Amino acid sequence: ALSTALFNDGAACGSCYELKCQDVSSSCLPGSITITATNLCPPNYALPNDDGGWCNPPRAHFDMAEPAYLQIGIYRAGIVAVAYRR
């Protein structure tokens, strides 16, 4: 799922993105993954953008299924910074 900023009112649905983990700690695995955008990650305006409101605009955020995430990051890391390209 894409954050509001990336989803673009549905125009990005079906788009493919290459993601690579960019965390400075040891939370990343080598390599990249290609994902397909399928839906919107809904914003949560009750939470700040840097503490739970990950899908709030103007933040670019990818909400990935666990099996996909585990190809680029380790489980205990949770949310990590990524480099991405469409």
N, C-alpha and C positions, 0 to 999 in steps of 0.2 A: 504494500500500500504506500502511496505517496502522500507527503504533506500537502497542504493547500497550495503552497508556493510552487510545487512541482506539478501537481495534478492539473492545474490550469483549467478548471471547470470541466474536466473530463477529456480535454483535448490530448492529454498525454497517455490516456488509457491505451494499452497495447504497445506502448513504446518499450524498447529494450534499453537497459543501462548496464554498463560495466562498472562494477564497484571493486575497490581495493581498500583494505583496512589501512588506516594511516595513524593509528594510535601510537603515541611515543613510548608507551609501556610495553610489556611483553604480552599484550592481549591479542596481537595480530598473528595470523598465519600467512605464509607466503602465497602469492598468487592472487587471482581475481576471480570474480563470478559475474555471469551475465544473468540479469533478472528481467522479467517482463512486468510492467506496471499493470495491475488488475483492478485496483480500487483506491478509494480515498481513505487516508488515515485522518479521522475527524479531529479537529482542534478541540482543546480543552481550555477554554479561556479562564477557568477557575484556578489554573496553575500557571506559574511563570514559565517563559520559554526555555529557561535553563534548568528547570527543576520539575519535570513531569509534563510540561506542555510542549513536548517535542514536536508535535504536528501543527503547532500554532504558527500562523504567518508572522514574520516573513521567513521563518526557518525552513531550510531544505532538509527533509528527513525521509528515510526509507524505513518502513516497518516491515521486516522480513520474517518469514516462517523460520523456525529454529533450524531445520535441516539445511536451509540455504545459508543462514548466518554462520553456522558451524564450519562452513567451508572457508571462511575468511577470518573468523575471530573465535576466541575460546569462550566457553559458556559463562564462566564467572565474571567476565568483563562486562557483560550487559551491553550498554550503549557505547559504541566506539565511533571515532571520527572516520570518515571514508572519503576517498577521492572518487569522483564518478564522472562518467561521460555518457552521453546519449548515443 
